[in-house]
């Protein structure tokens, strides 16, 4: 199993946190889910499953 530094994941998630509204944050989340982090699907899945619709 590959291990990643938390700071790398945190950096990749920053655009979600920094979005000006929920719609932009969701776009950033979708981009995150399609990024290199898709190699570890549970990260994006947890965010998507927890997203308030």
Helices and strands as residue ranges (DSSP letters): H 6-18, H 22-33, G 36-39, H 41-50
